[in-house]
Amino acid sequence: MQLELEHQKQLHLNDLQPGDTGVIDCLHFNEDYKRRLCGMGLRCDDRITCIRRASWGGPMHVRVGSTDLFLRLKEASLICLK
């Protein structure tokens, strides 16, 4: 039963620790913001790496390809990973 629950839990970008990598599965944003993120390089099926996390709930530094971005944790929680 425990294994089933862990398997069903969706991983989000804000779950990654520095050095961890994931593949973007979906972006849960409105269409305008999703287009903006796509323009910055965040697209489904792209590999994303957590570079560092700021203390006290500050933004995350992530890398997609050769692009470095800083995202708020709230925004990172809306990006699902495979």
N, C-alpha and C positions, 0 to 999 in steps of 0.2 A: 504494500500500500504506500509506504513512504517513497519508494522508488518511482511509483506512478505519479505522485504529486510533484516530485522534483523534475520529472520528465516533462510535465505539462507547464511548468513555470516558464513564462516568456522572459528571455534575457533582454535587458534594456541597456542603452549606452551608459547610463549613470551607474550601472552595476560593475563596469570595468574598472580595474585598478591600473596604475601606471605600468606600462609594458604589455598589458593585455590587448588582444586583437579580436575583432569580430567582423562579421559580414552584415551589412545593413539589409534588413528584411523589409521593413516598411516605416514610413514617416507618418505619424498621426498629427498632422497640422492642417490648417485650412489651405485651400489651393494657392492663395497668394504667397503665404509664407513658405509653402512647400516648393513653389517655383523659385523663390529667393534662395532657399537652401540648395536646390539643384544647381542654381547658378554659381554657388560657391563650391560645388563639387560633391555634395552629399546626394548620392543616388542609390536606389535599391541595387543590391548585389555588389556594391563596392566594399572593399576591405577598409576598416577604420581601426586606428590604434590610439589608445589612451597614452598620451605623453606624460601629463602630470595633472594633479588635482589640487586646486587651491584649498587652503585650510579654511575652517569656519563656514563651510558650505558655499564657497566661492565657485567660480567657473572651472570647467574642465578644459584642458588643452588637448586637442585631438588632431590626428593627421589622417587625411584621406588622399592617397597618392602623394603628390608633392605639395599639397595645400595644408597649411596649419590653420586651425580655427579654435576659437574659445567659445564655449557654449555654457549657458546657465544650466544648473543641474535640473531645473524644471523642464527645460527644453530637451536636455539629454534623456530624460525619463520618457519622452514621447517618441523616441527612436528605438524601434525594436530590432534586435539582432538575431541572426540564425545561429 
